[in-house]
């Protein structure tokens, strides 16, 4: 293991699990992965999320104008989420629909100063590193796009990679630059020190790019 991976493996159970799966490429049935998976599910924070899902919003969205609904998001974010869904299946990852959705995101990156549909900007706030991957932000977009091999040669995706890589400290670790108070109890819910979760997300995506 490298010093960086050693540091990640000293983190919470959910960081250890994803490090084994995403960086070590250990299979789901590997004994160490199975142990890490059980520990992750037993983690108090993960248990809280599971309990909250039992109270998930059930109100039906009746109109595209239902902006007050907690699940309603306009175009750029909807595009991101749909691409994320398609990317879960390898046969759809490089489909025409997926590549069109990816091109939309890459084009918005290139024209970030002039194009911001539905007021979704790729500006200063978008470029701040944050977790979890639930917002319309750079790390979320970068992590998603790097999952499609054909896109890894794209100049614009490489620009994103360089931008993110330049945020790492001398040990390759990343510190959150934006947080939401609802996640303040999680290790990525602060901006004072490197986060293992943000570091894992960034490093696994950079690794896909061959960096």
C-alpha positions in Angstrom: 0.0 0.0 0.0 1.0 3.6 -0.6 1.1 6.1 2.3 -2.1 7.7 0.8 -4.0 4.4 0.7 -2.7 3.5 4.2 -4.2 6.8 5.4 -7.5 6.0 3.6 -7.7 2.6 5.3 -7.4 4.2 8.7 -10.7 6.0 8.0 -14.4 5.1 8.6 -15.7 1.7 7.5 -17.4 3.2 4.4 -14.1 4.7 3.3 -12.3 1.4 3.8 -15.0 -0.5 1.9 -14.9 1.8 -1.2 -11.1 2.0 -1.1 -10.9 -1.8 -1.3 -13.5 -1.8 -4.2 -12.4 1.3 -6.1 -8.6 1.5 -5.6 -7.6 -2.1 -4.7 -10.2 -3.5 -7.2 -11.0 -6.3 -4.7 -14.0 -8.3 -5.7 -17.2 -8.1 -3.6 -16.8 -11.7 -2.4 -13.2 -11.1 -1.1 -13.2 -11.8 2.6 -11.7 -8.4 3.5 -14.3 -6.6 1.3 -17.1 -8.6 2.9 -15.8 -7.7 6.4 -15.5 -4.0 5.4 -19.1 -4.2 3.9 -20.5 -5.5 7.2 -18.7 -2.8 9.2 -20.0 -0.1 6.8 -23.6 -1.2 7.2 -23.1 -1.2 11.0 -21.6 2.3 11.0 -23.8 4.7 13.0 -23.9 7.3 10.2 -24.9 4.8 7.6 -27.6 3.4 9.9 -29.0 6.9 10.3 -29.2 7.3 6.5 -31.0 4.0 6.2 -33.5 5.0 8.9 -34.1 8.3 7.1 -34.8 6.4 3.8 -37.8 4.8 5.6 -39.3 8.3 5.8 -38.5 9.2 2.1 -40.7 11.8 0.5 -43.8 10.3 -1.1 -45.5 13.4 -2.5 -46.1 13.1 -6.2 -44.7 15.8 -8.5 -47.7 17.0 -10.4 -46.1 19.7 -12.5 -42.7 20.9 -13.8 -43.4 24.0 -11.8 -43.3 22.1 -8.5 -40.0 23.8 -7.6 -40.8 23.5 -3.9 -40.8 19.8 -4.0 -37.6 18.3 -2.4 -37.0 16.0 -5.3 -37.6 18.5 -8.1 -34.5 19.7 -10.0 -34.2 21.5 -13.3 -32.4 20.5 -16.4 -28.6 20.4 -15.8 -29.0 18.4 -12.6 -31.7 16.1 -14.1 -29.2 15.5 -16.9 -26.5 14.6 -14.4 -28.7 12.2 -12.5 -30.1 10.5 -15.6 -26.5 10.0 -16.9 -25.5 8.6 -13.5 -28.4 6.1 -13.8 -27.4 5.0 -17.3 -23.8 4.6 -16.2 -24.8 1.9 -13.8 -25.2 -0.5 -16.7 -22.2 -1.0 -18.9 -24.3 -1.6 -22.0 -25.8 1.9 -21.6 -22.6 3.7 -20.5 -21.5 4.6 -24.0 -25.0 4.6 -25.6 -26.0 7.6 -27.7 -28.2 8.9 -24.9 -25.3 8.7 -22.4 -22.8 10.4 -24.8 -25.3 13.2 -25.5 -25.8 13.8 -21.8 -22.0 13.8 -21.3 -21.5 16.2 -24.1 -24.0 18.6 -22.5 -21.9 18.6 -19.3 -18.6 19.0 -21.1 -20.0 21.8 -23.2 -21.3 23.6 -20.2 -17.8 23.4 -18.7 -16.3 25.0 -21.8 -18.8 27.7 -21.9 -19.2 28.1 -18.1 -18.9 31.9 -18.2 -21.8 32.4 -20.6 -24.1 29.3 -20.4 -25.9 28.5 -17.2 -29.4 27.0 -18.0 -32.0 27.3 -15.3 -29.4 29.2 -13.3 -27.2 26.2 -12.8 -23.7 27.7 -13.0 -20.3 26.0 -13.3 -18.8 28.9 -11.5 -16.9 29.3 -8.2 -19.3 27.3 -6.0 -19.6 24.5 -8.6 -15.8 24.1 -8.5 -15.5 23.7 -4.8 -14.8 20.2 -3.6 -17.6 18.7 -1.6 -19.3 15.5 -0.6 -21.5 13.5 -0.7 -22.1 13.3 -4.5 -25.7 14.6 -4.4 -25.2 18.2 -5.8 -24.5 19.7 -9.2 -20.7 20.2 -8.6 -17.4 19.5 -10.2 -16.4 16.4 -8.2 -19.8 14.8 -8.9 -19.6 15.5 -12.6 -15.9 14.5 -12.8 -16.4 11.2 -11.0 -19.3 10.4 -13.2 -17.8 11.2 -16.6 -14.5 9.4 -15.8 -16.6 6.1 -15.6 -17.0 6.2 -19.4 -13.7 5.1 -21.0 -14.3 6.8 -24.3 -14.5 10.2 -22.6 -11.1 10.0 -20.8 -9.4 11.3 -23.9 -11.6 14.4 -24.1 -9.6 17.6 -23.6 -12.3 19.1 -21.5 -12.4 16.2 -19.1 -8.6 16.4 -18.8 -9.0 20.1 -18.0 -11.3 19.1 -15.1 -8.7 16.5 -14.0 -6.0 19.1 -13.9 -8.2 21.6 -12.0 -9.0 19.0 -9.4 -5.4 17.6 -9.1 -4.1 21.1 -8.4 -6.3 21.1 -5.2 -4.4 18.2 -3.6 -1.9 18.7 -0.8 1.6 17.4 -1.0 0.4 14.0 0.1 -2.3 13.7 -2.5 -5.1 14.4 0.0 -8.1 16.7 -0.6 -9.8 19.0 1.8 -13.5 19.9 1.4 -14.1 23.4 0.3 -17.9 23.5 0.9 -20.0 21.8 3.4 -23.7 21.5 4.3 -24.5 21.5 8.0 -26.7 18.5 7.7 -23.5 16.5 7.2 -21.4 18.1 9.9 -21.1 14.9 11.9 -19.4 13.1 8.9 -15.7 13.4 8.4 -16.3 15.3 5.1 -18.5 17.8 6.8 -15.7 20.3 7.7 -13.3 22.5 5.8 -10.3 22.4 8.1 -8.5 19.2 7.3 -8.2 16.6 4.5 -11.2 14.3 4.1 -10.7 10.6 3.4 -14.0 10.4 1.6 -13.4 13.4 -0.7 -9.8 12.2 -1.2 -11.1 8.7 -2.2 -13.6 10.1 -4.7 -11.0 12.4 -6.3 -8.2 9.8 -6.4 -10.3 7.0 -7.9 -11.5 9.3 -10.7 -8.0 10.6 -11.3 -6.8 7.0 -11.4 -9.4 6.2 -14.1 -7.8 9.1 -16.1 -4.4 7.5 -15.7 -3.1 10.1 -13.3 
